[in-house]
């Protein structure tokens, strides 16, 4: 098992669809993150969960809805997306502590909105 | 304001040549610094990190980086580049806990000529 696993790896959805991205970490970390990576743009932090509570929401549109049922799982629920939401969505986890938040990333879900 | 800059958007080097990727940061507190690499279609992998102590840190795949507080820099180096090093490289500034978000630079794309 790799440290952080994301499914699916690729997703094509219409603007009226509802889908979910899944992330699972096997590292015993207490924080999980969703990032959006668009072409020619810096990595954008979307959501942060620490101890299963959301602690950061960077003005992300409500069509993205995160869920963290436990410390090992993180979901991103998608509905009524726009074509500009097409991107690579990366999940990461880390362990809060004195040594800083070294993040471990999954391989990402390549999302295409048509 | 907290920020990370990577002045070089794209760099091309010949296989066997030396490499230096630049990173400058602006951060109010003690910086925790990271370099990540991203191969096409993959997530981000940590190359190395600096928290304290020796300002020259060694990482995986033969990479090293030097922290220079006076210049607010954390440049990545490799003495001899391999074709498999072609990828996107991200410098990041982190914090002690996930409540302080990790800031990523825009990335430098490395191409390697055989």
Contacts between the chains, C-beta under 8 A, distances in Angstrom:
chain1	res1	chain2	res2	distance
A	4	B	43	7.4
A	6	B	43	7.7
A	31	B	97	8.0
A	31	B	98	3.7
A	33	B	98	7.5
A	41	B	106	7.8
A	42	B	104	5.8
A	42	B	105	7.0
A	42	B	106	4.6
A	42	B	107	7.3
A	43	B	90	6.9
A	43	B	104	4.2
A	43	B	107	8.0
A	45	B	101	5.2
A	45	B	102	7.3
A	48	B	98	5.5
A	48	B	99	7.7
A	48	B	101	6.6
A	50	B	97	7.4
A	50	B	98	4.7
A	50	B	99	6.7
A	55	B	98	6.8
A	55	B	99	5.6
A	56	B	98	7.9
A	56	B	99	7.6
A	56	B	101	6.1
A	58	B	101	8.0
A	90	B	43	5.6
A	90	B	44	7.0
A	92	B	43	7.9
A	92	B	44	7.7
A	94	B	98	6.1
A	96	B	96	7.5
A	96	B	97	4.4
A	96	B	98	5.4
A	97	B	96	7.6
A	97	B	97	7.7
A	98	B	96	6.9
A	99	B	32	7.8
A	99	B	51	5.7
A	100	B	32	3.5
A	100	B	49	7.5
A	100	B	51	5.7
A	100	B	94	4.9
A	100	B	95	6.4
A	100	B	96	5.8
A	101	B	32	7.4
A	101	B	94	4.9
A	101	B	95	6.2
A	101	B	96	7.4
A	101	B	97	6.6
A	101	B	98	5.3
A	101	B	100	7.7
A	101	B	102	5.9
A	102	B	34	6.8
A	102	B	46	6.3
A	102	B	49	5.8
A	102	B	94	7.2
A	103	B	34	7.9
A	103	B	44	7.7
A	103	B	46	7.7
A	103	B	94	7.7
A	103	B	102	6.1
A	104	B	46	7.3
A	105	B	36	7.7
A	105	B	43	3.7
A	105	B	44	4.3
A	105	B	45	7.2
A	106	B	43	5.1
A	107	B	41	7.6
A	107	B	42	5.4
A	107	B	43	4.5
A	108	B	41	7.9
A	108	B	42	7.3
A	108	B	43	5.1
A	110	B	41	7.5
